[in-house]
């Protein structure tokens, strides 16, 4: 699958393959998100998109740092977004640990590779967890974040 080119201009207009997205139609929120992704560019762009939509985002570079923040501030986060394939503790392990400590937190797993069939089994067992395939568009990201946050 070929990746999409994403950009965010000064006015907050997101370009997806040269198509402008009506930024006002993208869902927004005020929740606090912990974002773990070892790819700096993806991490920073994802955080910027979500912050432009009103979310508070703490972006970290790996699972160990995410665990640190969850232990330090367990009640501060409404959503964990984590890449599945990171060095050290991977996204699935991170998600399961976090859900074990803090029931009720929502989790969005993201990955560009679909070798994670066992992850799909985890998704069937965990009602507070969902998956988003990379590369994702800003619209897809915001829609999925809103969907996960609204899970009851």
C-alpha positions in Angstrom: 0.0 0.0 0.0 1.4 3.4 -1.0 1.6 6.0 1.8 -0.4 9.2 1.7 1.1 12.6 1.9 -0.2 14.6 4.8 0.4 18.2 5.6 -0.9 20.8 8.0 -0.7 24.5 7.0 -0.7 27.6 9.2 -4.4 27.9 9.1 -4.9 24.3 10.1 -6.0 23.1 6.8 -5.0 19.5 6.2 -4.0 18.3 2.8 -4.4 14.7 1.8 -2.9 13.9 -1.6 -3.6 17.5 -2.7 -7.2 17.4 -1.6 -8.2 20.0 1.0 -10.2 18.7 3.9 -12.8 21.0 5.5 -11.2 21.2 8.9 -14.5 22.3 10.5 -16.2 19.0 9.7 -13.5 16.9 11.5 -14.6 15.7 14.9 -13.0 17.5 17.9 -12.8 16.9 21.7 -11.2 18.1 24.9 -10.0 14.8 26.3 -6.3 14.0 27.2 -4.5 11.5 25.0 -1.2 9.7 25.6 0.4 9.0 22.2 3.3 6.4 21.9 5.0 6.1 18.6 8.7 5.5 17.9 8.5 7.3 14.5 9.1 11.0 15.4 7.5 12.4 12.2 4.3 10.3 12.7 4.2 11.1 16.4 4.6 14.9 15.9 2.1 15.1 13.0 -0.5 12.9 14.9 -0.1 15.1 18.0 -0.4 18.3 16.0 -3.6 17.1 14.2 -5.2 16.1 17.5 -4.1 19.3 19.3 -5.6 21.4 16.5 -8.9 19.6 17.2 -8.8 20.5 20.9 -7.3 17.5 22.5 -4.4 17.6 25.0 -1.7 15.3 23.8 1.4 13.9 25.6 3.5 12.4 22.9 6.2 9.9 23.9 8.7 7.8 21.8 8.2 4.3 23.3 6.2 2.0 25.4 8.5 2.3 28.5 8.0 6.1 28.6 4.2 5.6 28.1 4.2 3.2 31.1 6.1 5.8 33.2 3.4 8.5 32.5 0.5 6.1 33.1 2.1 5.2 36.5 2.8 8.8 37.3 -0.6 10.2 36.3 -3.0 7.2 36.0 -6.2 9.2 36.0 -5.0 11.9 33.6 -5.5 10.1 30.4 -8.7 9.3 28.6 -7.1 7.5 25.6 -3.9 5.7 24.8 -2.9 5.7 21.1 0.0 3.3 20.6 2.0 2.0 17.6 2.0 -1.8 17.6 5.6 -2.1 16.4 8.0 -0.3 18.7 11.4 -1.3 20.2 11.2 -2.6 23.7 7.6 -3.1 24.9 5.4 -3.2 21.8 1.9 -1.6 21.5 -0.1 -4.7 22.3 1.9 -5.4 25.5 1.6 -1.8 26.5 -2.1 -1.7 25.9 -2.7 -4.9 28.0 -0.5 -3.6 30.9 -2.3 -0.2 30.9 -5.7 -1.9 30.8 -4.7 -4.1 33.7 -3.8 -1.1 35.8 -6.5 1.3 34.7 -9.7 -0.2 33.6 -11.8 2.2 31.6 -9.0 3.9 29.7 -9.6 3.6 26.0 -6.9 2.3 23.6 -6.3 2.8 19.9 -3.7 0.5 18.4 -2.1 1.7 15.2 0.1 -0.2 12.8 1.2 -0.2 9.2 1.7 -4.0 9.1 -1.1 -6.5 9.3 1.1 -9.4 10.6 -0.7 -8.9 13.9 -3.4 -11.6 13.7 -3.0 -12.2 17.4 -3.7 -8.6 17.9 -7.1 -9.1 16.3 -7.8 -11.8 18.9 -7.0 -9.3 21.6 -9.4 -6.8 20.0 -12.2 -9.4 20.2 -11.6 -9.7 24.0 -11.1 -6.1 24.9 -14.1 -3.8 24.6 -12.1 -0.6 25.2 -9.6 -1.2 22.4 -9.8 -0.5 18.7 -7.4 -0.6 15.7 -6.4 2.0 13.0 -4.3 1.0 10.0 -1.4 3.2 9.0 -1.1 5.3 6.9 -4.2 7.1 8.1 -5.6 10.4 7.1 -6.3 13.2 9.6 -10.0 12.6 9.0 -9.7 8.9 9.7 -7.6 9.5 12.8 -10.1 12.0 14.2 -13.1 9.9 13.4 -11.5 6.8 15.0 -10.4 8.8 18.1 -13.9 10.1 18.6 -15.4 6.5 18.1 -13.0 5.0 20.7 -13.6 7.8 23.2 -17.3 7.3 22.9 -17.2 3.6 23.6 -19.3 2.8 26.7 
